[in-house]
Amino acid sequence: MTTNVPEPAADWEADVFSSFETPIPEAVLDRAGRTVADVLAATVAGAGADPFDPAWEGMALPDGHATVVGSSRSTDPVQAATLNGTTAIVQEVEEGHNTGGHVGSGIVVGALAMAEHADADGETLVESCVRAYEICARLEEAIFAMKARINDAVPWLVRNPHATWTTVGPAVAGVLCTDPDPATVRETFRLAANRAVVSMYDPYTEGPPSRNLTAGASAGVGVTMARFARAGIPGSPDVMAAVYDPFEELLPGGLTDLFADLGDRWAITENYFKPYPSCRYTHAPIDALRACALEADPETIERIVVETYANAADMAHTSPETLTGAKFSIPYVLARHLYSGGLGLEDFTPAAIADEDVQALADRVEVRADEGFEAAFPDDWGARVRIELDDGSERSAERAYPSGDYRDPIPAAAFDARLESLLSYGLADGEVEAALEALRSPRTHGARELGVTLRHGR
């Protein structure tokens, strides 16, 4: 309903506005299709975990076409984006980007909700996700640069990076699925960029399910901004200046440099997919552990020493009690990997976490910050592992960056198997095949058709 096309408030915003019309290369669309599949499969797996499965089935929800992924239900786009944005991050297995956080989760769930509402096709859905991803990856890089300063001033603020910067993502991707006019798209970006959903504390070591709701709220707010813009509500150019102008001094080239290559460099082609369902800060240690090729009984291990970058060194707690706490514990995931011979969703159940042998080995894992790995972060997320055995021998190995990175991608067959495993966690046997076929080629399926395949008990 917007008629007056807003003028950009800064050069970087002009680049954003121009990017909405930039042609997207076929290879980028293919990568985006895989990203959509990754996030939606992770959302299915998250919805199958307690307490979300019974909660989503029992909540009072308004009618609508938007799928509550992994449940039997559909609802209004705002509620669907909120619920799906929550469960997309539960299993810690959704994609991410080295320069920011988990960029795609809010984008994909917001786009799907609005695409189902508008009965959009799969090509539109995937294209919308690309355009939103490119903007949000750059915004996240800027905001992460400011995060340390904010936390120094107010230590309990801005602690949870999980999809909380991407209010812009679900808003932009969502509105682009509704065949809007250019003015509406610009106002949607501006409305969403005027706002953020901030988590005042991230209890990742404690791990209550409520930590995931911030990501869900961010997705829901993004979709709400898209609907406001379609209703004719404008954003504020003054807010854009007040909030974002300080980045011009904080960043080496300001926001202008970050956004100048929109349409030339595609950030989504440099995202990562996770081979393990745990915080990515734990992945380089797992890879290094695997490279040690240890064949000895875990009980013969006297000590494991992990050296890594500072952010990952914070994941040193040894006695997690919850699913989330275990996924953010380097000692637990290493101990569990050694006892299980791998790491899957089943390794984060209450019984698996409480295993006394695993807990005892986790207590013998030391995690330290290393200056070399810290200097290479965030381009490389590396780690070194040294295993000391009771016979006095040692094994050691290191990784410059984790597997699943765009420089060391998951092979196509393994990626398919991974999708199937995630879908099997939240869907019945007879439902997995249809969902897997749709996720293999989301561009060729209508959004409503895709959404239906992701419902449990449909």
Stockholm file with secondary structure:
# STOCKHOLM 1.0

chainA/1-458         MTTNVPEPAADWEADVFSSFETPIPEAVLDRAGRTVADVLAATVAGAGADPFDPAWEGMALPDGHATVVGSSRSTDPVQAATLNGTTAIVQEVEEGHNTGGHVGSGIVVGALAMAEHADADGETLVESCVRAYEICARLEEAIFAMKARINDAVPWLVRNPHATWTTVGPAVAGVLCTDPDPATVRETFRLAANRAVVSMYDPYTEGPPSRNLTAGASAGVGVTMARFARAGIPGSPDVMAAVYDPFEELLPGGLTDLFADLGDRWAITENYFKPYPSCRYTHAPIDALRACALEADPETIERIVVETYANAADMAHTSPETLTGAKFSIPYVLARHLYSGGLGLEDFTPAAIADEDVQALADRVEVRADEGFEAAFPDDWGARVRIELDDGSERSAERAYPSGDYRDPIPAAAFDARLESLLSYGLADGEVEAALEALRSPRTHGARELGVTLRHGR
#=GR chainA/1-458 SS CCCSCCCCSSHHHHHHHHHTTCCCCHHHHHHHHHHHHHHHHHHHHHHTSTTHHHHHHHSCCCCCSEECTTSSCEECHHHHHHHHHHHTTTTSCSCEETTSSCHHHHHHHHHHHHHHHHTCCHHHHHHHHHHHHHHHHHHHHHHHHHHHHHHHHSTTSSCCCSSSSTTHHHHHHHHHTTCCCHHHHHHHHHHHHTCCCCCSCCCTTTCCGGGGHHHHHHHHHHHHHHHHHHTTCCCCHHHHHHHHTTHHHHSTTHHHHHHHTBTTBCGGGGEECCSSSSCGGGHHHHHHHHHTTCCSCGGGEEEEEEEECHHHHTCCCSCCCSHHHHHTCHHHHHHHHHHHTSCCGGGGSHHHHHCHHHHHHHTTEEEEECHHHHHHTTTCCCEEEEEEETTSCEEEEEESSCTTSTTSCCCHHHHHHHHHHHHHHHSCHHHHHHHHHHHHCGGGSCHHHHHHHTCTTC
#=GC SS_cons         CCCSCCCCSSHHHHHHHHHTTCCCCHHHHHHHHHHHHHHHHHHHHHHTSTTHHHHHHHSCCCCCSEECTTSSCEECHHHHHHHHHHHTTTTSCSCEETTSSCHHHHHHHHHHHHHHHHTCCHHHHHHHHHHHHHHHHHHHHHHHHHHHHHHHHSTTSSCCCSSSSTTHHHHHHHHHTTCCCHHHHHHHHHHHHTCCCCCSCCCTTTCCGGGGHHHHHHHHHHHHHHHHHHTTCCCCHHHHHHHHTTHHHHSTTHHHHHHHTBTTBCGGGGEECCSSSSCGGGHHHHHHHHHTTCCSCGGGEEEEEEEECHHHHTCCCSCCCSHHHHHTCHHHHHHHHHHHTSCCGGGGSHHHHHCHHHHHHHTTEEEEECHHHHHHTTTCCCEEEEEEETTSCEEEEEESSCTTSTTSCCCHHHHHHHHHHHHHHHSCHHHHHHHHHHHHCGGGSCHHHHHHHTCTTC
//
